Structures are given as structure tokens and as C-alpha cells.
Amino acid sequence: MKQLDFGQSGKWRFISDQVMGGRSEGHVDFHAADGRTYAALRGTVSTANNGGFIQIRRDVAGLPADATRLILTVRGNGESYRVHLRTIRSERPWNYFAAGFVAPPDLTEVVLPLADFAPNSDGLTAPVTPADVRSIGIVAYGADYTAKLDIAAISVV
């Protein structure tokens, strides 16, 4: 099992749809509580002006070749969120594989099998090849809502 560390906050970056003219706003903060470090994604997702996302993203040099799932430890406001995996085949910023989850109010493990990640564009074909993954994004996406998501851990199994 490999775990992505939130204690190294410099490896994670915040991105919103404003990079392409959207109106979503937000930020990510890193804080420690209860012996854990959390990434706290906060903001307002707006579909105005063809927008609709805020995210935190981290580059990776592939996942273990035998990886079969991601396990996220999260809590939130009951809204839907997504994980985006970009691979060496993701030629454009909008080329990724995605799987969704709902963030419950209490800290919970969410299991996302890699087989459930679907390509969002014609240029990608399933399944995800773990060693080809180049970034992982945690995304509030696609609807007008307030994002409130704490991510305590992401494990690759």
C-alpha cells in the first residue's frame, strides 16, 4: 500500500475553472488535527461562463503496477466529488479518467476501484494503466454548489 502525503502540501496545487474563463472560486488549506494532516478544499463551484470545477491536483510518477484501487479517507458536506486521473495518454488538460463519490459528514474510507474510472474523452480508452498515471486530482465538479471537503488520506492498493 502506498499513501500520498498531505504533510507535503507543496506537492498539491489548487486549480479552478478560472484558468479558462470560469467563475468558480476556492482554495485549499492544509491543517493538522487528531494526529492527521488534512487537505481542506473549500469554495463555490459555478457553471457560469462554461465553468464548473475547483480541484487540488498532485503530480505522481505512476502508481504501483499492481494497484487495483484508491482508498480516500474523507469527510464533507454530502455533495458529490470526483477523482481525476491523468495519464501519459492525457494529451489535453481535459483528458482524464474519472470516478465519483459522495462525501459523508463523518470521516469515512471511500473505495474507488481503478476499473470504475471512466475516460471522459474519445482519446482515452479504459482501463486505467496504473503505471501510466501522471496526476491525481480531487475535484468539486459540474454543478452549482458549495464545496467543503476534507481529505485525510489517499492510499493506493
MARBA-3410 file (N, C-alpha, C, O; in Angstrom, 1 decimal):
157
0.9,-1.2,0.0,0.0,0.0,0.0,0.9,1.2,0.0,1.9,1.3,0.8 ~ 0.6,2.2,-0.9,1.3,3.4,-1.0,0.3,4.5,-0.6,-0.8,4.6,-1.0 ~ 0.8,5.5,0.3,-0.1,6.6,0.7,0.5,7.9,0.3,1.7,8.1,0.4 ~ -0.4,8.8,-0.3,0.0,10.1,-0.7,0.0,11.0,0.5,-1.1,11.1,1.2 ~ 1.0,11.7,0.8,1.2,12.5,2.0,0.6,13.9,1.8,1.0,14.6,0.9
-0.3,14.3,2.7,-0.7,15.7,2.7,0.1,16.6,3.6,0.0,17.8,3.6 ~ 1.1,16.0,4.3,2.0,16.8,5.1,3.0,17.6,4.2,3.6,18.5,4.6 ~ 3.1,17.1,2.9,3.9,17.8,2.0,3.0,18.6,1.1,2.9,18.4,-0.1 ~ 2.4,19.7,1.7,1.4,20.5,1.0,1.9,21.1,-0.3,1.1,21.4,-1.2 ~ 3.2,21.3,-0.4,3.8,21.9,-1.6,3.6,21.1,-2.9,3.7,21.6,-4.0
3.4,19.8,-2.7,3.2,18.9,-3.8,1.8,19.0,-4.4,1.5,18.6,-5.6 ~ 0.8,19.6,-3.7,-0.6,19.7,-4.1,-0.8,21.2,-4.6,-0.3,22.1,-3.9 ~ -1.5,21.4,-5.7,-1.8,22.7,-6.1,-3.3,22.9,-6.4,-4.0,21.9,-6.7 ~ -3.8,24.1,-6.1,-5.2,24.4,-6.3,-5.4,24.9,-7.8,-4.6,25.7,-8.3 ~ -6.5,24.4,-8.4,-6.8,24.9,-9.8,-8.3,25.1,-9.8,-9.0,24.3,-9.3
-8.7,26.1,-10.5,-10.1,26.3,-10.7,-10.4,26.6,-12.2,-9.5,26.7,-13.0 ~ -11.7,26.6,-12.5,-12.1,26.8,-13.9,-11.7,28.2,-14.4,-11.9,28.5,-15.6 ~ -11.2,29.1,-13.5,-10.9,30.4,-13.9,-9.7,30.4,-14.9,-9.5,31.4,-15.6 ~ -9.0,29.3,-15.0,-7.9,29.2,-15.9,-8.4,29.2,-17.4,-7.7,29.4,-18.3 ~ -9.7,29.0,-17.5,-10.3,29.0,-18.9,-11.6,29.9,-18.9,-12.5,29.7,-19.7
-11.6,30.9,-18.0,-12.7,31.8,-18.0,-13.9,31.6,-17.1,-14.9,32.3,-17.1 ~ -13.9,30.5,-16.4,-15.0,30.1,-15.5,-15.1,31.1,-14.3,-14.2,31.9,-14.1 ~ -16.1,30.8,-13.5,-16.4,31.7,-12.3,-16.3,31.0,-11.0,-16.6,31.7,-9.9 ~ -15.8,29.8,-10.9,-15.7,29.1,-9.6,-14.6,29.7,-8.8,-13.5,30.1,-9.4 ~ -14.7,29.7,-7.5,-13.7,30.3,-6.6,-13.5,29.3,-5.5,-14.4,28.6,-5.0
-12.3,29.3,-5.0,-12.0,28.4,-3.8,-10.5,28.5,-3.4,-9.8,29.3,-3.9 ~ -10.2,27.5,-2.6,-8.8,27.4,-2.1,-8.6,26.1,-1.4,-9.6,25.4,-1.1 ~ -7.4,25.8,-1.1,-7.1,24.6,-0.3,-6.2,25.0,0.8,-5.2,25.8,0.6 ~ -6.5,24.5,2.0,-5.6,24.8,3.2,-5.2,23.4,3.7,-5.9,22.4,3.5 ~ -4.1,23.4,4.4,-3.6,22.1,5.0,-3.5,22.4,6.5,-3.0,23.4,6.9
-4.1,21.5,7.2,-4.1,21.6,8.7,-4.0,20.3,9.4,-4.3,19.2,8.8 ~ -3.6,20.3,10.6,-3.4,19.0,11.4,-4.4,19.0,12.5,-4.7,20.1,13.2 ~ -5.0,17.9,12.7,-6.0,17.7,13.8,-6.1,16.2,14.1,-6.0,15.4,13.1 ~ -6.2,15.8,15.3,-6.4,14.4,15.7,-5.3,13.5,15.1,-5.5,12.3,14.8 ~ -4.1,14.0,15.1,-2.9,13.2,14.7,-2.9,13.0,13.1,-2.1,12.2,12.7
-3.7,13.7,12.4,-3.7,13.6,10.9,-3.5,15.0,10.3,-3.7,16.0,10.9 ~ -3.0,15.0,9.1,-2.9,16.2,8.3,-4.0,16.1,7.2,-4.2,15.1,6.6 ~ -4.8,17.2,7.1,-5.9,17.2,6.2,-5.7,18.3,5.1,-5.0,19.3,5.3 ~ -6.1,18.0,3.9,-6.3,19.0,2.8,-7.7,19.4,2.9,-8.6,18.5,2.8 ~ -8.0,20.7,3.0,-9.4,21.2,3.1,-9.7,22.0,1.9,-9.2,23.1,1.7
-10.5,21.4,1.0,-10.9,22.0,-0.2,-12.2,22.8,0.0,-13.2,22.2,0.4 ~ -12.2,24.1,-0.2,-13.3,24.9,0.1,-13.6,25.8,-1.1,-12.6,26.3,-1.8 ~ -14.8,26.1,-1.4,-15.1,27.1,-2.5,-16.5,27.0,-3.0,-17.4,26.3,-2.4 ~ -16.8,27.8,-4.0,-18.1,27.8,-4.7,-17.9,27.4,-6.1,-17.1,28.0,-6.9 ~ -18.5,26.3,-6.5,-18.5,25.8,-7.9,-19.6,26.5,-8.6,-20.8,26.5,-8.2
-19.3,27.1,-9.8,-20.2,27.8,-10.6,-20.1,27.3,-12.0,-19.0,27.2,-12.6 ~ -21.3,27.0,-12.6,-21.3,26.6,-14.0,-21.4,27.8,-15.0,-21.5,27.6,-16.2 ~ -21.4,29.0,-14.4,-21.5,30.2,-15.2,-20.2,30.3,-16.2,-19.1,29.9,-15.8 ~ -20.5,30.8,-17.3,-19.4,31.1,-18.3,-18.7,29.8,-18.7,-17.4,29.8,-18.8 ~ -19.4,28.7,-18.8,-18.9,27.4,-19.2,-17.9,26.8,-18.2,-17.0,26.1,-18.5
-18.0,27.2,-16.9,-17.2,26.7,-15.8,-17.8,25.5,-15.1,-18.7,24.9,-15.7 ~ -17.3,25.3,-13.9,-17.8,24.2,-13.1,-16.9,23.3,-12.4,-17.2,22.1,-12.2 ~ -15.7,23.8,-12.0,-14.9,23.0,-11.1,-13.9,23.8,-10.3,-13.5,24.9,-10.7 ~ -13.5,23.2,-9.1,-12.3,23.6,-8.4,-11.7,22.2,-8.0,-12.4,21.2,-7.9 ~ -10.4,22.2,-7.9,-9.7,21.0,-7.6,-8.4,21.2,-6.9,-7.8,22.3,-7.0
-7.9,20.1,-6.3,-6.5,20.1,-5.9,-5.9,18.9,-6.7,-6.5,17.9,-7.0 ~ -4.7,19.1,-7.2,-4.0,18.2,-8.0,-2.6,18.0,-7.6,-1.9,18.9,-7.1 ~ -2.1,16.8,-7.8,-0.7,16.5,-7.5,-0.2,15.6,-8.6,-0.8,14.6,-9.0 ~ 1.1,15.9,-9.0,1.7,15.0,-10.0,2.3,13.8,-9.3,2.7,13.9,-8.1 ~ 2.3,12.7,-10.0,2.8,11.4,-9.5,3.6,10.8,-10.6,3.4,11.1,-11.8
4.6,9.9,-10.3,5.4,9.2,-11.3,4.8,7.8,-11.4,5.5,6.8,-11.3 ~ 3.5,7.7,-11.7,2.9,6.4,-11.9,2.4,5.9,-10.5,2.9,6.3,-9.5 ~ 1.5,4.9,-10.6,1.1,4.2,-9.4,1.7,2.8,-9.5,2.1,2.4,-10.6 ~ 1.8,2.1,-8.4,2.3,0.7,-8.5,1.6,-0.1,-9.5,0.4,0.0,-9.7 ~ 2.3,-0.8,-10.3,1.8,-1.6,-11.5,0.7,-2.5,-11.0,-0.2,-2.8,-11.8
0.7,-3.0,-9.8,-0.3,-4.0,-9.4,-1.5,-3.3,-8.6,-2.3,-4.0,-8.0 ~ -1.5,-2.0,-8.7,-2.6,-1.2,-8.0,-4.0,-1.6,-8.6,-4.1,-1.7,-9.8 ~ -5.0,-1.7,-7.7,-6.3,-2.1,-8.2,-7.4,-1.1,-7.7,-8.5,-1.0,-8.2 ~ -7.0,-0.2,-6.7,-8.0,0.7,-6.2,-7.3,1.9,-5.4,-6.2,1.8,-4.9 ~ -8.1,2.9,-5.3,-7.7,4.1,-4.5,-8.6,4.0,-3.3,-9.8,3.8,-3.4
-8.1,4.3,-2.1,-8.9,4.4,-0.9,-8.7,5.9,-0.3,-7.6,6.2,0.0 ~ -9.8,6.6,-0.3,-9.7,8.0,0.2,-10.4,8.0,1.5,-11.4,7.4,1.8 ~ -9.7,8.7,2.5,-10.3,9.0,3.8,-10.8,10.4,3.8,-10.0,11.4,3.8 ~ -12.1,10.6,3.8,-12.7,12.0,3.5,-13.9,12.2,4.5,-14.5,11.3,5.1 ~ -14.2,13.5,4.6,-15.5,13.9,5.2,-15.9,15.2,4.4,-15.0,15.9,3.9
-17.2,15.5,4.5,-17.6,16.7,3.7,-19.0,17.0,4.0,-19.6,16.8,5.1 ~ -19.7,17.7,3.0,-21.0,18.2,3.2,-22.1,17.5,2.4,-23.1,18.0,2.2 ~ -21.8,16.2,2.1,-22.8,15.4,1.5,-22.9,15.6,0.0,-23.8,15.0,-0.7 ~ -22.1,16.4,-0.6,-22.1,16.7,-2.0,-21.2,15.6,-2.8,-20.5,14.9,-2.2 ~ -21.4,15.6,-4.1,-20.7,14.7,-4.9,-19.3,15.3,-5.3,-19.2,16.5,-5.6
-18.3,14.5,-5.3,-17.0,14.9,-5.7,-16.4,13.8,-6.7,-17.0,12.8,-6.8 ~ -15.3,14.1,-7.3,-14.7,13.2,-8.2,-13.2,13.1,-8.0,-12.6,14.0,-7.5 ~ -12.6,12.0,-8.5,-11.2,11.9,-8.6,-10.9,11.8,-10.1,-11.5,11.0,-10.8 ~ -9.9,12.6,-10.5,-9.5,12.6,-11.9,-8.1,12.1,-11.9,-7.2,12.5,-11.2 ~ -7.9,11.1,-12.8,-6.5,10.6,-13.0,-6.1,10.9,-14.4,-6.8,10.6,-15.4
-5.0,11.6,-14.6,-4.4,12.0,-15.9,-3.3,11.0,-16.1,-2.5,10.7,-15.2 ~ -3.2,10.5,-17.3,-2.1,9.5,-17.7,-1.2,10.0,-18.8,-1.4,11.2,-19.2 ~ -0.3,9.2,-19.1,0.6,9.6,-20.2,-0.1,9.8,-21.5,0.3,10.4,-22.5 ~ -1.4,9.3,-21.6,-2.2,9.4,-22.8,-3.1,10.6,-22.7,-3.8,10.9,-23.7 ~ -3.0,11.4,-21.6,-3.9,12.6,-21.5,-3.1,13.8,-22.2,-2.4,14.5,-21.5
-3.4,13.9,-23.4,-2.7,15.0,-24.2,-3.2,16.4,-23.9,-2.5,17.3,-24.1 ~ -4.5,16.5,-23.5,-5.1,17.8,-23.3,-5.5,17.9,-21.8,-5.7,16.8,-21.2 ~ -5.6,19.1,-21.2,-5.9,19.2,-19.8,-7.3,18.6,-19.5,-7.5,18.2,-18.3 ~ -8.2,18.5,-20.4,-9.5,17.9,-20.2,-9.6,16.4,-20.5,-10.6,15.8,-20.6 ~ -8.4,15.7,-20.7,-8.3,14.3,-20.9,-8.0,13.6,-19.6,-6.9,13.8,-19.1
-8.9,12.9,-19.1,-8.7,12.2,-17.8,-9.6,11.1,-17.6,-10.6,10.9,-18.4 ~ -9.4,10.2,-16.6,-10.3,9.2,-16.2,-10.9,9.7,-14.9,-10.2,10.3,-14.1 ~ -12.2,9.4,-14.7,-12.9,9.9,-13.5,-13.7,8.9,-12.8,-14.3,8.0,-13.5 ~ -13.8,9.0,-11.5,-14.7,8.2,-10.7,-15.2,9.1,-9.6,-14.5,10.0,-9.1 ~ -16.5,8.9,-9.2,-17.1,9.8,-8.3,-17.4,9.2,-6.9,-17.4,8.0,-6.7
-17.7,10.1,-5.9,-18.0,9.7,-4.6,-18.8,10.8,-3.9,-18.7,12.0,-4.4 ~ -19.6,10.5,-2.9,-20.3,11.4,-2.1,-19.5,11.5,-0.8,-19.1,10.5,-0.2 ~ -19.3,12.8,-0.3,-18.5,13.0,0.9,-19.4,13.0,2.1,-20.2,14.0,2.3 ~ -19.4,12.0,3.0,-20.3,12.0,4.2,-19.8,12.9,5.2,-18.6,13.4,5.2 ~ -20.6,13.3,6.2,-20.2,14.2,7.2,-19.1,13.7,8.2,-18.4,14.5,8.8
-19.0,12.4,8.4,-18.0,11.9,9.3,-16.9,11.3,8.5,-17.1,10.8,7.3 ~ -15.7,11.3,9.0,-14.5,10.7,8.3,-14.8,9.3,8.0,-15.1,8.4,8.8 ~ -14.7,9.0,6.7,-15.0,7.7,6.1,-14.1,7.3,5.0,-13.5,8.2,4.3 ~ -13.8,6.0,4.9,-13.0,5.5,3.8,-13.9,5.3,2.6,-14.9,4.6,2.7 ~ -13.5,5.8,1.5,-14.2,5.6,0.2,-13.3,4.8,-0.7,-12.2,5.2,-1.0
-13.8,3.7,-1.2,-13.0,2.8,-2.1,-13.4,3.0,-3.5,-14.6,2.9,-3.9 ~ -12.4,3.3,-4.3,-12.7,3.6,-5.8,-11.8,2.6,-6.6,-10.6,2.8,-6.8 ~ -12.4,1.5,-7.1,-11.6,0.6,-7.9,-11.2,1.2,-9.2,-11.9,2.0,-9.8 ~ -9.9,1.0,-9.6,-9.4,1.6,-10.8,-10.3,1.2,-12.0,-10.4,1.9,-13.0 ~ -10.9,0.0,-11.9,-11.7,-0.5,-13.0,-13.0,0.4,-13.2,-13.6,0.4,-14.3
-13.3,1.2,-12.2,-14.5,2.1,-12.3,-14.2,3.4,-12.8,-15.1,4.2,-13.1 ~ -12.9,3.8,-13.1,-12.6,5.1,-13.6,-12.9,5.0,-15.1,-12.3,4.2,-15.9 ~ -13.7,6.0,-15.5,-14.1,6.0,-17.0,-13.4,7.2,-17.7,-13.2,8.2,-17.1 ~ -13.0,7.0,-18.9,-12.4,8.1,-19.7,-13.5,9.1,-20.0,-14.6,8.8,-20.3 ~ -13.1,10.4,-20.0,-14.0,11.4,-20.3,-13.9,11.9,-21.7,-14.7,12.8,-22.1
-13.0,11.4,-22.5,-12.9,11.8,-23.9,-12.6,10.7,-24.8,-12.2,9.6,-24.4 ~ -12.8,10.9,-26.1,-12.6,9.9,-27.1,-11.2,9.5,-27.2,-10.9,8.4,-27.7 ~ -10.2,10.3,-26.8,-8.8,10.0,-26.9,-8.3,9.0,-25.9,-7.2,8.6,-26.1 ~ -9.1,8.6,-24.9,-8.7,7.7,-23.9,-9.5,6.4,-23.9,-10.7,6.5,-24.3 ~ -8.9,5.3,-23.6,-9.6,4.0,-23.6,-9.4,3.4,-22.2,-8.3,3.4,-21.7
-10.4,2.8,-21.7,-10.3,2.1,-20.4,-9.7,0.8,-20.6,-9.7,0.3,-21.8 ~ -9.1,0.2,-19.6,-9.0,0.6,-18.3,-7.8,1.5,-18.1,-6.9,1.6,-18.9 ~ -7.7,2.1,-16.9,-6.5,2.9,-16.5,-5.4,1.9,-16.3,-5.5,0.9,-15.6 ~ -4.2,2.3,-16.8,-3.0,1.5,-16.6,-2.3,2.2,-15.4,-1.8,3.4,-15.6 ~ -2.2,1.6,-14.2,-1.7,2.3,-13.1,-0.3,3.0,-13.3,-0.1,4.1,-12.9
0.6,2.3,-13.9,2.0,2.8,-14.1,2.0,4.1,-15.0,2.9,4.8,-15.0 ~ 0.9,4.3,-15.8,0.8,5.4,-16.7,0.2,6.7,-16.0,0.2,7.8,-16.6 ~ -0.3,6.6,-14.8,-0.9,7.7,-14.1,0.2,8.8,-13.8,1.2,8.5,-13.3 ~ -0.1,10.0,-14.2,0.8,11.2,-14.0,0.3,12.2,-13.0,1.1,13.0,-12.5 ~ -1.0,12.2,-12.8,-1.5,13.1,-11.7,-2.8,12.6,-11.2,-3.6,11.9,-11.8
-3.1,13.0,-9.9,-4.3,12.7,-9.2,-5.0,14.0,-8.8,-4.3,14.9,-8.2 ~ -6.2,14.2,-9.2,-7.0,15.4,-8.8,-8.2,15.1,-8.0,-8.9,14.1,-8.3 ~ -8.5,15.8,-7.0,-9.7,15.7,-6.2,-10.5,16.9,-6.6,-10.1,18.1,-6.4 ~ -11.7,16.7,-7.1,-12.4,17.7,-7.8,-13.9,17.9,-7.3,-14.6,16.9,-7.2 ~ -14.3,19.2,-7.1,-15.7,19.5,-7.0,-16.1,20.0,-8.4,-15.5,20.9,-8.9
-17.1,19.3,-8.9,-17.3,19.4,-10.4,-18.8,19.4,-10.8,-19.6,18.7,-10.3 ~ -19.0,20.2,-11.8,-20.2,20.0,-12.7,-21.5,20.6,-12.3,-22.5,20.4,-13.0 ~ -21.6,21.2,-11.2,-22.9,21.8,-10.7,-22.7,23.0,-9.9,-21.5,23.2,-9.4 ~ -23.7,23.8,-9.6,-23.5,25.0,-8.8,-23.7,24.5,-7.3,-24.8,24.1,-6.9 ~ -22.7,24.6,-6.5,-22.8,24.2,-5.1,-21.5,24.7,-4.3,-20.5,25.1,-4.9
-21.7,24.6,-3.0,-20.6,25.0,-2.1,-19.8,23.7,-1.8,-20.3,22.7,-1.4 ~ -18.5,23.8,-2.1,-17.6,22.6,-1.8,-17.0,22.8,-0.4,-16.5,23.8,0.0 ~ -17.1,21.7,0.3,-16.5,21.6,1.6,-16.1,20.1,1.8,-16.9,19.3,2.2 ~ -14.8,19.9,1.6,-14.3,18.5,1.6,-12.9,18.5,2.3,-12.0,19.3,2.0 ~ -12.8,17.6,3.3,-11.6,17.3,4.0,-11.1,16.0,3.5,-11.8,15.0,3.5
-9.8,16.0,3.0,-9.2,14.7,2.6,-8.1,14.4,3.6,-7.1,15.2,3.7 ~ -8.2,13.3,4.3,-7.2,12.9,5.3,-6.2,12.0,4.8,-5.0,12.0,5.3 ~ -6.5,11.2,3.8,-5.6,10.2,3.2,-6.0,9.8,1.8,-7.2,9.7,1.5 ~ -5.1,9.4,1.0,-5.3,8.7,-0.2,-4.3,7.6,-0.3,-3.1,7.8,-0.3 ~ -4.8,6.4,-0.3,-4.0,5.2,-0.3,-4.2,4.5,-1.7,-5.3,4.5,-2.2
-3.1,3.9,-2.2,-3.1,3.2,-3.4,-2.9,1.7,-3.1,-1.8,1.4,-2.5 ~ -3.8,0.9,-3.4,-3.7,-0.5,-3.0,-3.8,-1.4,-4.2,-3.7,-2.6,-4.2
END
